[in-house]
Amino acid sequence: MSKQSEQKSVSEKMNELSKLVAWFEGDDFELEQALDTYGKAEQLATEIEHDLVNLKNEITVLKEKFDT
C-alpha cells in the first residue's frame, strides 16, 4: 500500500475506484491501458476492503466500551 493511498479516506478511495470503473465503460477505453487500470482498481479495492475491516473492528471495540 502506498503512503499516498494510506492518507486517503475510504470515501476518496471509493471515488477514485468509481472513476477507474467508469473509464472501462467510457469512450476513452484503450485496450493497452486496460491491464494497468485494472491493476490500480484491484489495488484500490483491496485497500478499501482492508480499511473497512479496520473501521469495523474499531466500531466493535467502541461499541463494547459503551455496552459495559
TITOR-746644 format. One record per residue (C-alpha): x negated, y negated, z negated; residue in one letter. Coordinates in steps of 0.2 Angstrom, whole numbers, padded with zeros to 4 digits, always signed. Each point is the difference from the previous one (the first is absolute). Example, Ala and Ser with C-alpha at 12.3 -4.5 7.8 and 13.67 -1.06 7.14 Angstrom:
-0062+0022-0039a/-0006-0017+0003s/
//
This chain:
+0000+0000+0000m/-0007-0017+0005s/-0002-0014-0013k/+0011-0011+0011q/+0014+0013+0000s/-0001+0002-0019e/+0003-0018-0002q/+0016+0000+0010k/+0017+0003-0008s/+0010+0015+0004v/+0012-0012+0009s/-0014-0007+0011e/-0006+0017+0004k/+0018+0005+0005m/+0001-0015+0011n/-0016+0004+0008e/+0005+0018+0003l/+0017-0006+0008s/-0010-0011+0012k/-0011+0015+0005l/+0016+0011+0002v/+0008-0014+0011a/-0015-0001+0011w/+0003+0018+0005f/+0017-0005+0005e/-0005-0016+0009g/-0005-0005+0017d/-0018-0002-0006d/-0002+0018-0002f/-0016+0007+0007e/-0005+0018+0000l/-0018-0004-0003e/+0004-0010-0016q/+0013+0013-0006a/-0012+0011-0010l/-0009-0014-0009d/+0017-0008-0004t/+0007+0017-0006y/-0015+0002-0011g/+0003-0017-0008k/+0018+0003-0003a/-0004+0017-0007e/-0013-0008-0012q/+0013-0013-0005l/+0013+0013-0004a/-0012+0009-0011t/-0004-0015-0009e/+0018-0005-0002i/+0004+0017-0007e/-0014+0000-0012h/+0005-0018-0006d/+0018+0006-0003l/-0005+0015-0010v/-0011-0012-0011n/+0015-0012-0002l/+0011+0015-0004k/-0012+0006-0013n/-0001-0018-0008e/+0019-0002+0000i/+0001+0017-0009t/-0012-0005-0013v/+0009-0017-0003l/+0016+0009-0001k/-0006+0012-0013e/-0007-0014-0010k/+0017-0009+0000f/+0010+0017-0004d/-0010+0003-0016t/
//
